Amino acid sequence: MKSLGKYMIFLGKLISNREPFRVYLKLFFDECILIGINSLTIVVLVSVFIGAVMCLQTAFNLVSPIIPRYVISQVVRDIALLEVAPTFTAIVFAGKVGSNIAGGLGTMKITEQVDALEVMGINSASYLVLPKVLAGMFMYPILVTIAGFLAITGGYIAGVVSGVVTPEEYIYGIRADFMEFSVSFALLKAFVFSFLITSISAYKGYYTEGGALEVGASSTKAVTNSCIAVLVADFFIAQFLV
Amino acid sequence: MIEINNIQKTFEDKTVLHGISAVFEKGKTNMIIGASGTGKSVLLKTIVGLIEPDEGEVLYNGRNFYDANRDEQKKIRREIGMLFQGSALFDSLSVEKNVMFPLDMLSRMSKSEKEDRVQFCLKRVGLAGSEKKMPSEISGGMKKRVGIARAIVMKSQYLFCDEPNSGLDPNTAIIIDNLIQEITKEYDLTTVIVSHDMNSMMEIGEYILFMHEGKKVWEGSNDDVTDAESPILQKFIFSNKLMRKYKQ
């Protein structure tokens, strides 16, 4: 509870006594590149392969002749949009971006760079963290959109190449009984998860005390706490919105 | 001038500062000395506003920092320059950008004015020509110089230095000490230096505050520190062979 209270105060510090808007603009774009563009490769790889594996696993498990084969792509589509793109990618995102944020801030903290900002009269939490959180919330939904598309594409490639489904069946399946709400649902999750990952990781990094070992420990805690928060939030979002 | 009155600080159940009072005068290199773990850095951080004291006041030319509202505190902070123990340069910025950082954040100067000011400060600390280097590419002594340049770039009135010559060879340490003293005189700054270095103390300690276990034990100048009657201070000063030989 004490940590939760400290986290809430930390969030308050991000928006109170901020620096002028112009200060954040360049930082925001820099963070968009660091957080978003630099995560693209891993997101592409993970999405394509998970999509491909989902397609093959679903085909392997659908042994009944009365179930049409286009159901394979329906299953791939729904899992890709509802879980793989927002949640699975969030775990990968927490590992890459979360550890990077916590490690970077932790190093700044122990080398007194954060104190240097404070002595200058700059709100260090807001200056260092707010652009990361905003960039994360801006870029992660884009990554989720790409991940969803690529997971379905990965499934298509694997399904067609292995012959478990024809291109026509696959395309028919991803269109059949499509609910637009799935996309909104995935994007809502993306906003929530990106906020949790960036803010929790920043919180862990910002309050690092000690030396190099503690920076490593903060990075690890940032990833594990972010993952737990994402999974808990995933459960509650599913509970309330499905 | 900076005046501190009855500064007390306790962390959990450990009292680190026991009612410390002192006056740090303008145009002087004021030093806080003492063994490791005596609370010197905590006192310095309390003076610059990084650690809030449990009791006591810090007056910058009569303005009480901890009674001031947020805007007034910001104003006082903008008159402060600080050199950190590890220099605390921003890793991702070049030497030039590090020095320009306070101007970018806090001033309304034009780009050319900022560049001129940065050039002037880098030249003053003997680093002209190193503008484009990154902190990872320069030596410890050069980092300290960049730190000093960054501390004075805003035409600060107060200069704080936390162990300015830690990790430096004796020759470079003296050069950095002298640079700090020269800058103090040149710009009429109120300079406060935390150190446990005897050479520094003898070289530039115009006012010395000696701390032991969070208490002020002695104050005076480098002219009379070796004759001080405090046995703790005597033990501290003459703990190494060189100083003992000097005494003899």
Interface residues (C-beta under 8 A of the other chain):
Chain A: N17 E19 V23 T107 T111 E112 Q113 D115 A116 E118 V119 M120 G121 I122
Chain B: K45 V48 G49 L50 R70 Q73 K74 K75 R77 R78 I80 M82 F84 Q85 G86 A88 L89 F90 D91 P102 M105 L106 F160
